[in-house]
Amino acid sequence: MRIFSILFMFNLFFACAQTSIKFSSDQNLKIADSLYTIGNYTAAINFYAKVGSQNSNLQIARVYNAMGNYDKAIDQYRDVVGKDLGLEIARFELGKLYLKTKQFDEARKIFSYLVSTNKTNPEYRYYQGEAFRELDQIASSLVAYKKAVDLDSTHLRSLFRLGKYYTVKLERGAALKYVNRGLEFYKNDVALVNLKALILYNDDQFENAIPWFEKVLELGEKKEYIYSKLAYCYYKNWEFDKAKAMYRILSAIDDTNPDAYFGLGSVYLRNKQLDSAEINFKTAIEVKDPALDREYNALASLARERNDLKSALEYYRLAYQEDTTSSTGYYQVCTVADQYYEDPKIRLEYYENFLRKFGKEVPYLSKTVLRRIRELKEELHYKRD
């Protein structure tokens, strides 16, 4: 009976101790979680360390990640993964951390392993695609993104990556395929709306691009290039008042942006408001760093509109000096010189100089130039006779 009593007391003590330990661990875990939530990271780590479980060790890795101590976070994740190969969430978080810290090949290894063990998770495919993309393995990244979309047709980030890739490559059909699919589910996603606008813009569908750029602005995206492209769409669609309004907003955002003044000048020129056009083209020159060939060409065109051939010739010469590789730029010099000078010898000299500079490079212009040279030589021949 005495032995039975001793055994009973021992078991009771052991059970109480176990309960006490469990109670203590649970309490420490709750305290650690609370500290983690409010950002008291060092204290949270101390309480997680008292627990000593695999889950608390994973939490320590997460705390280090939240602190921005990525080296310690990676070491902790590696330790957790090494002790429990089946802990998928830890491996997933480690892969994302590798991406964040630009250890792209390590990330690739992690996500390639994950997709081999779990072929139904589109997130793994997406992040595998991100790792491949950062490693400039573009073909492999596209395969990964497409598999993510196959697994989840609404996977927004994969749809965006595919749409963006084909937009940059100017493959309108493929780009629209993925962007439109995304917009079916996320009609107000600003990134997809912006891509749709850019696809149409790059395809010279300026009228169709207008409502999409307008929607980008409605969704709160106020970047300069959006105002610039929308202004140009209005300009190409003959909506000049709207174009001017956009270019003015652009100049208000950055009064040193030459595109704003050049755009305004172009609108005024189209409206035959030549003085206003000239002011804005010259302002574009004042605020722009070299090269200025575009602005000088615009001023030359404006001078031609006024039949001021002397100024037109001077501006075309200045434009050509900004870009001496431009055959069309020098051709404009030749044609205005042909109109301006009365002496056929001077006019002939310009065209012959064009052939010396660009004859072999631009056969389509050279044919026109050769024809004009023959005409001028005939004119000189008849004068001598």
C-alpha positions in Angstrom: 0.0 0.0 0.0 2.9 2.3 0.8 4.5 1.6 -2.6 1.2 2.3 -4.4 0.8 5.6 -2.6 4.4 6.6 -3.6 3.7 5.7 -7.3 0.5 7.6 -7.2 2.1 10.7 -5.8 4.9 10.5 -8.4 2.5 10.2 -11.3 0.5 13.1 -10.0 3.6 15.2 -9.6 4.7 14.4 -13.1 1.3 15.2 -14.6 1.2 18.5 -12.8 4.7 19.3 -14.0 3.8 18.5 -17.6 0.7 20.6 -17.3 2.7 23.4 -15.8 5.3 23.2 -18.7 2.5 23.2 -21.3 0.8 26.1 -19.6 4.1 28.0 -19.5 4.8 27.3 -23.2 1.3 28.4 -24.2 1.6 31.6 -22.2 5.0 32.4 -23.6 3.8 31.8 -27.1 0.8 34.1 -26.5 3.0 36.8 -25.0 5.5 36.4 -27.9 2.7 36.7 -30.5 1.4 39.8 -28.9 4.8 41.4 -28.7 5.4 40.5 -32.4 2.1 42.0 -33.4 2.9 45.4 -31.8 6.4 45.5 -33.2 8.4 44.8 -30.0 10.6 42.4 -31.9 13.5 41.8 -29.5 11.2 40.9 -26.6 9.2 38.7 -28.9 12.3 36.7 -29.9 13.1 36.1 -26.2 9.7 34.7 -25.4 9.7 32.5 -28.6 13.1 31.2 -27.6 11.7 30.0 -24.3 9.1 27.9 -26.1 11.7 26.1 -28.2 9.2 24.5 -30.6 9.4 24.2 -34.3 6.6 26.7 -34.7 8.2 29.2 -32.4 11.5 28.8 -34.3 9.6 29.7 -37.5 8.2 32.7 -35.7 11.7 33.8 -34.8 12.6 33.7 -38.5 9.5 35.8 -39.3 10.4 38.4 -36.6 14.0 38.8 -38.0 12.4 39.3 -41.4 10.1 41.9 -40.1 13.0 43.7 -38.3 14.9 43.8 -41.6 17.7 41.6 -40.2 17.6 39.4 -43.3 20.9 37.5 -42.7 19.6 36.2 -39.4 16.2 35.5 -40.9 17.7 33.4 -43.6 19.9 31.5 -41.1 16.8 30.9 -39.0 14.7 29.7 -41.9 17.4 27.4 -43.1 17.6 25.9 -39.6 13.9 25.3 -39.5 13.8 23.8 -43.0 16.7 21.6 -42.2 15.0 20.1 -39.2 11.6 19.6 -40.9 11.8 19.1 -44.7 8.0 18.9 -44.9 7.5 22.4 -43.5 6.4 23.9 -46.8 5.4 27.3 -45.5 8.9 27.9 -44.2 10.5 27.0 -47.5 8.1 29.3 -49.3 8.9 32.2 -47.1 12.6 31.5 -47.4 12.3 31.6 -51.2 10.5 35.0 -51.1 13.2 36.3 -48.8 15.9 35.2 -51.2 14.1 37.2 -53.9 13.9 40.2 -51.6 17.7 40.0 -50.9 18.5 39.5 -54.6 19.8 35.9 -54.1 17.9 34.9 -57.3 19.5 31.6 -58.0 18.9 30.5 -54.4 15.3 31.6 -54.9 15.1 29.6 -58.2 16.2 26.5 -56.4 13.6 26.9 -53.6 10.7 27.5 -56.0 11.8 24.8 -58.4 11.7 22.3 -55.5 8.3 23.6 -54.3 6.7 23.2 -57.8 8.1 19.7 -58.0 6.5 18.7 -54.7 3.3 20.7 -55.1 2.2 21.1 -58.7 -1.2 22.7 -58.0 -0.1 26.0 -56.3 -0.1 28.9 -58.7 1.9 31.1 -56.2 4.8 28.8 -56.5 4.8 29.0 -60.2 4.5 32.8 -60.1 7.5 33.2 -57.8 9.5 30.6 -59.8 8.8 32.9 -62.8 10.0 35.9 -60.8 13.3 34.1 -60.0 13.8 33.2 -63.7 13.0 36.8 -64.7 15.6 38.2 -62.4 18.1 35.8 -63.8 17.2 36.9 -67.3 15.9 33.5 -68.2 12.9 35.0 -69.9 11.7 32.0 -71.7 11.6 30.0 -68.5 9.8 32.8 -66.7 7.1 33.0 -69.3 6.5 29.2 -69.0 6.2 29.6 -65.2 3.7 32.6 -65.4 1.6 30.7 -68.0 1.5 27.6 -65.8 0.4 29.9 -62.9 -2.5 31.2 -65.1 -3.3 27.6 -66.2 -3.7 26.7 -62.5 -5.6 29.9 -61.7 -7.0 31.9 -64.6 -7.5 34.9 -62.3 -3.9 35.0 -61.0 -3.4 38.8 -61.4 0.3 39.1 -61.0 1.1 36.5 -63.6 -1.4 38.0 -66.0 0.3 41.4 -65.5 3.8 40.0 -66.1 2.7 38.3 -69.3 0.8 41.3 -70.5 3.7 43.6 -69.7 6.2 41.4 -71.5 4.2 41.3 -74.7 3.4 45.0 -74.5 7.2 45.8 -74.4 7.7 43.4 -77.3 4.9 45.2 -79.2 3.0 41.9 -79.7 -0.4 43.5 -79.4 -2.5 40.3 -79.8 -0.7 38.4 -77.1 -0.6 41.4 -74.8 -4.3 42.0 -75.1 -5.1 38.4 -74.5 -3.6 38.5 -71.0 -4.5 42.0 -70.1 -8.2 41.6 -71.1 -8.4 38.3 -69.2 -7.2 40.2 -66.1 -9.6 43.1 -66.6 -12.5 40.6 -66.7 -11.9 39.9 -63.0 -10.1 43.1 -61.9 -11.7 45.9 -64.0 -10.2 48.7 -61.8 -6.7 47.3 -61.4 -4.7 50.4 -62.4 -1.7 48.4 -63.6 -3.8 46.4 -66.1 -5.8 49.5 -67.2 -2.5 51.3 -67.8 -1.1 48.4 -69.8 -4.3 48.4 -72.0 -3.9 52.1 -72.6 -0.2 51.6 -73.6 -1.0 48.6 -75.9 -3.5 50.7 -77.9 -1.2 53.8 -77.8 1.8 51.8 -79.2 -0.5 50.4 -81.9 -1.4 54.0 -82.9 -5.0 53.5 -81.8 -5.1 56.9 -80.2 -8.8 57.3 -80.1 -9.3 53.9 -78.5 -6.5 54.6 -76.0 -8.1 57.8 -74.7 -10.8 56.3 -72.4 -8.2 53.9 -70.9 -5.7 56.7 -70.1 -8.6 58.7 -68.7 -9.5 55.8 -66.4 -5.9 55.5 -65.3 -6.1 59.2 -64.1 -9.5 58.5 -62.5 -8.0 55.6 -60.5 -5.5 58.0 -59.0 -2.4 57.4 -61.1 -1.0 60.9 -61.9 2.4 60.3 -63.5 3.8 62.7 -66.1 3.9 60.1 -68.9 0.2 59.5 -68.6 -0.6 63.2 -69.1 1.9 63.3 -71.9 0.5 60.3 -73.8 -3.2 61.3 -73.2 -2.4 64.8 -74.5 -0.9 63.3 -77.6 -3.9 61.0 -78.1 -6.2 64.1 -77.9 -3.9 65.9 -80.4 -4.0 63.0 -82.9 -7.8 62.8 -82.4 -8.2 66.6 -83.2 -9.4 67.3 -79.7 -7.1 70.3 -79.4 -8.6 72.0 -76.3 -8.3 68.8 -74.3 -4.7 68.3 -75.6 -3.8 71.8 -74.5 -5.3 71.2 -71.0 -3.2 68.0 -70.6 0.0 69.7 -71.7 -0.6 72.6 -69.3 -1.1 70.2 -66.5 2.2 68.5 -67.6 4.0 71.9 -67.5 2.5 72.7 -64.1 3.9 69.4 -62.7 7.3 70.2 -64.1 7.9 73.5 -65.7 11.3 72.3 -67.0 9.7 69.5 -69.1 10.3 70.3 -72.8 7.7 67.8 -73.9 4.9 69.9 -72.4 6.0 73.0 -74.3 6.7 71.1 -77.5 3.3 69.5 -77.3 1.6 72.8 -76.8 3.6 74.3 -79.7 2.4 71.4 -81.9 -1.2 72.0 -81.0 -0.9 75.7 -81.7 0.8 75.0 -85.0 -2.0 72.6 -86.1 -4.4 75.4 -85.3 -2.4 77.9 -87.3 -1.8 80.0 -84.1 1.8 80.5 -85.2 2.9 83.1 -82.6 1.8 80.9 -79.7 3.4 77.9 -81.4 6.7 79.8 -81.7 6.7 80.9 -78.1 6.2 77.3 -76.9 8.8 75.8 -79.3 11.3 78.3 -78.1 10.4 77.7 -74.4 11.0 74.0 -75.1 14.5 74.8 -76.3 15.2 77.0 -73.3 14.4 74.3 -70.8 15.8 71.3 -72.7 19.2 69.8 -72.5 20.8 68.8 -75.8 19.9 67.5 -78.3 17.5 70.0 -79.7 16.9 68.6 -83.2 13.2 68.0 -82.6 12.6 71.6 -81.5 14.6 73.2 -84.3 12.8 71.1 -86.8 9.5 72.3 -85.4 10.6 75.9 -85.6 11.7 75.3 -89.2 8.3 73.9 -90.1 6.7 76.9 -88.5 8.9 79.3 -90.5 7.9 77.5 -93.7 4.3 78.0 -92.8 5.1 81.7 -92.7 7.0 81.5 -96.0 10.1 82.7 -94.1 12.6 80.5 -95.9 15.6 82.2 -94.5 14.6 81.3 -90.9 13.5 77.9 -92.0 16.9 77.2 -93.5 18.7 78.4 -90.4 16.6 76.2 -88.1 17.0 73.1 -90.3 20.8 73.7 -90.3 20.7 73.9 -86.5 18.6 70.7 -86.3 21.1 68.9 -88.5 24.0 70.1 -86.3 22.2 68.5 -83.4 22.1 65.1 -85.2 24.5 64.8 -88.1 23.4 61.2 -88.7 19.9 62.3 -89.8 19.6 61.9 -93.6 16.0 63.3 -93.5 17.3 66.3 -91.5 19.9 67.2 -94.1 17.4 66.5 -96.9 15.2 69.2 -95.4 18.2 71.6 -95.5 18.6 70.8 -99.2 15.0 71.3 -100.1 14.7 74.7 -98.3 18.0 75.8 -99.8 16.6 74.9 -103.2 13.7 77.2 -102.6 15.7 80.0 -100.9 18.7 80.4 -103.2 18.3 81.7 -106.8 21.7 80.5 -108.0 21.4 76.9 -109.3 25.1 76.3 -108.5 24.5 76.8 -104.8 21.4 74.6 -104.9 23.3 71.9 -106.7 26.1 72.0 -104.2 23.7 71.1 -101.4 22.2 68.1 -103.2 25.7 66.8 -104.2 26.8 67.1 -100.6 23.8 65.0 -99.6 24.9 62.2 -101.9 28.4 62.3 -100.5 27.1 62.1 -97.0 24.1 59.7 -97.3 23.9 58.3 -100.9 24.5 54.7 -100.1 22.5 54.7 -96.9 19.1 56.0 -98.1 18.5 54.9 -101.7 14.9 56.1 -101.6 15.9 59.7 -100.9 19.0 59.4 -103.2 16.7 58.7 -106.2 14.9 62.0 -105.6 18.1 63.8 -105.0 19.7 62.4 -108.2 16.7 63.5 -110.2 16.9 67.0 -108.8 20.7 67.1 -109.6 20.0 66.2 -113.2 17.4 69.0 -113.4 19.8 71.6 -111.9 22.6 70.5 -114.3 20.3 70.9 -117.2 19.3 74.4 -115.9 23.0 75.3 -115.7 23.7 73.9 -119.1 20.9 76.0 -120.7 22.2 79.1 -118.9 25.7 78.6 -120.3 24.2 78.3 -123.7 
